[in-house]
Amino acid sequence: MTSIISLPKSFSTPQSLHATALRFKALRLHALKSAPYAFSSTHAEEAAFGDETWHSRLTSPDSKTFVAVAPSTADNDDRQWLGLITVIGPFSPLQAAIFLHADDAARKFLAAEPTTSCYVLVSFFVDASARGTGLGTGLITAAQEYIASSSPVGAVAALSAYKSNVSALCLYDRLGFKPIGHDKRGDELVLAKATDKDYKCN
Ligand SMILES: CC(C)(COP(=O)(O)OP(=O)(O)OC[C@H]1O[C@@H](n2cnc3c(N)ncnc32)[C@H](O)[C@@H]1OP(=O)(O)O)[C@@H](O)C(=O)NCCC(=O)NCCS
């Protein structure tokens, strides 16, 4: 069965960190190459990153990456990585707005939230061969659960998406993310969703 795994932040050996970083790098570069319309970074920019950048993306205390992995087969226990998402934070509302290059409307929304913890979702991607089967939904759900468990009194998950990326925007909408403004250039929407608070309404 396809599953969502959380990548570790600490590794028993430098070799195991490097091996995981190489797989992470390969999937991220594949995402940038196959879906350039979806990201503000480019394949050329990130292909030039050295090993240290990929290592620190995995081990940074402020980031957490989830990967969708293919089912195992009898003759292959090295399961293919099919999708990923990274959660960055916690940020203050102002830091999150700066990270997202948010306009005044999005800044005001984030600053007005009762919580002070904001997390930003980045690098969201599922390989074209595996789309439409729920992996994207699973990755966002894993990210939201991580945010909720990291901030039990509630937090805001935010992200940005190009206005032209309608399929991603429809998925975010279905999962409860609402537009709160734009980026400063005006070609991306900034979306946000509050995670569960420590109470439930009937
Ligand atoms: C956006 C993206 C990550 C979504 O991944 P995904 O795995 O296809 O997401 P899901 O399968 O959970 O949902 C996608 C659609 O498939 C449908 N779906 C979900 N489970 C399904 C299933 N079992 N069978 C058929 N369809 C299904 C959903 O209803 C959804 O439909 P929608 O387009 O009306 O929202 C993927 O399209 C992608 O990588 N795009 C390129 C990169 C990108 O745009 N990233 C976002 C940057 S902001």
The ligand as an SDF file (V2000), in Angstrom:
LIG
                    3D

 48 50  0  0  0  0  0  0  0  0999 V2000
   -1.3500   19.3530   -6.5830 C   0  0  0  0  0  0  0  0  0  0  0  0
   -0.9380   17.8770   -6.4810 C   0  0  0  0  0  0  0  0  0  0  0  0
    0.1670   17.7480   -5.4390 C   0  0  0  0  0  0  0  0  0  0  0  0
   -2.1700   17.0690   -6.0600 C   0  0  0  0  0  0  0  0  0  0  0  0
   -1.7360   15.7070   -5.8630 O   0  0  0  0  0  0  0  0  0  0  0  0
   -2.7310   14.4770   -6.0550 P   0  0  0  0  0  0  0  0  0  0  0  0
   -2.0580   13.2830   -5.5050 O   0  0  0  0  0  0  0  0  0  0  0  0
   -3.2000   14.4190   -7.4480 O   0  0  0  0  0  0  0  0  0  0  0  0
   -3.9360   14.9090   -5.0800 O   0  0  0  0  0  0  0  0  0  0  0  0
   -5.2420   14.0340   -4.7270 P   0  0  0  0  0  0  0  0  0  0  0  0
   -5.2370   12.7550   -5.4800 O   0  0  0  0  0  0  0  0  0  0  0  0
   -5.3580   13.9880   -3.2590 O   0  0  0  0  0  0  0  0  0  0  0  0
   -6.4190   14.9450   -5.2460 O   0  0  0  0  0  0  0  0  0  0  0  0
   -6.4100   15.4040   -6.5710 C   0  0  0  0  0  0  0  0  0  0  0  0
   -7.7360   15.1120   -7.2470 C   0  0  0  0  0  0  0  0  0  0  0  0
   -7.9000   13.7190   -7.4000 O   0  0  0  0  0  0  0  0  0  0  0  0
   -9.1660   13.3190   -6.8850 C   0  0  0  0  0  0  0  0  0  0  0  0
   -8.9970   12.0500   -6.1960 N   0  0  0  0  0  0  0  0  0  0  0  0
   -8.5770   11.8640   -4.9420 C   0  0  0  0  0  0  0  0  0  0  0  0
   -8.6010   10.5540   -4.6490 N   0  0  0  0  0  0  0  0  0  0  0  0
   -8.9880    9.9250   -5.7600 C   0  0  0  0  0  0  0  0  0  0  0  0
   -9.1960    8.5640   -6.0920 C   0  0  0  0  0  0  0  0  0  0  0  0
   -9.0060    7.5760   -5.2010 N   0  0  0  0  0  0  0  0  0  0  0  0
   -9.5820    8.2700   -7.3470 N   0  0  0  0  0  0  0  0  0  0  0  0
   -9.7850    9.2520   -8.2390 C   0  0  0  0  0  0  0  0  0  0  0  0
   -9.6340   10.5440   -7.9750 N   0  0  0  0  0  0  0  0  0  0  0  0
   -9.2560   10.8690   -6.7620 C   0  0  0  0  0  0  0  0  0  0  0  0
   -9.5520   14.3750   -5.9420 C   0  0  0  0  0  0  0  0  0  0  0  0
  -10.9560   14.4790   -5.8760 O   0  0  0  0  0  0  0  0  0  0  0  0
   -8.9220   15.5820   -6.5150 C   0  0  0  0  0  0  0  0  0  0  0  0
   -9.8080   16.1470   -7.4350 O   0  0  0  0  0  0  0  0  0  0  0  0
   -9.8660   17.7180   -7.6500 P   0  0  0  0  0  0  0  0  0  0  0  0
   -8.9510   17.9790   -8.7860 O   0  0  0  0  0  0  0  0  0  0  0  0
  -11.2830   17.9700   -8.0160 O   0  0  0  0  0  0  0  0  0  0  0  0
   -9.4180   18.3780   -6.3950 O   0  0  0  0  0  0  0  0  0  0  0  0
   -0.4340   17.3520   -7.8500 C   0  0  0  0  0  0  0  0  0  0  0  0
   -1.4010   17.5930   -8.8260 O   0  0  0  0  0  0  0  0  0  0  0  0
    0.8900   17.9610   -8.2980 C   0  0  0  0  0  0  0  0  0  0  0  0
    1.9610   17.5430   -7.9020 O   0  0  0  0  0  0  0  0  0  0  0  0
    0.8440   19.0110   -9.1620 N   0  0  0  0  0  0  0  0  0  0  0  0
    2.0650   19.6580   -9.6570 C   0  0  0  0  0  0  0  0  0  0  0  0
    2.7500   20.4220   -8.5360 C   0  0  0  0  0  0  0  0  0  0  0  0
    1.8220   21.4120   -7.8800 C   0  0  0  0  0  0  0  0  0  0  0  0
    0.9540   21.9960   -8.5210 O   0  0  0  0  0  0  0  0  0  0  0  0
    2.0220   21.6300   -6.5730 N   0  0  0  0  0  0  0  0  0  0  0  0
    1.2670   22.5900   -5.8100 C   0  0  0  0  0  0  0  0  0  0  0  0
    2.0320   23.8620   -5.7290 C   0  0  0  0  0  0  0  0  0  0  0  0
    1.0510   25.1440   -4.9820 S   0  0  0  0  0  0  0  0  0  0  0  0
  1  2  1  0
  2  3  1  0
  2  4  1  0
  2 36  1  0
  4  5  1  0
  5  6  1  0
  6  7  2  0
  6  8  1  0
  6  9  1  0
  9 10  1  0
 10 11  2  0
 10 12  1  0
 10 13  1  0
 13 14  1  0
 14 15  1  0
 15 16  1  0
 15 30  1  0
 16 17  1  0
 17 18  1  0
 17 28  1  0
 18 19  1  0
 18 27  1  0
 19 20  2  0
 20 21  1  0
 21 22  1  0
 21 27  2  0
 22 23  1  0
 22 24  2  0
 24 25  1  0
 25 26  2  0
 26 27  1  0
 28 29  1  0
 28 30  1  0
 30 31  1  0
 31 32  1  0
 32 33  2  0
 32 34  1  0
 32 35  1  0
 36 37  1  0
 36 38  1  0
 38 39  2  0
 38 40  1  0
 40 41  1  0
 41 42  1  0
 42 43  1  0
 43 44  2  0
 43 45  1  0
 45 46  1  0
 46 47  1  0
 47 48  1  0
M  END
$$$$
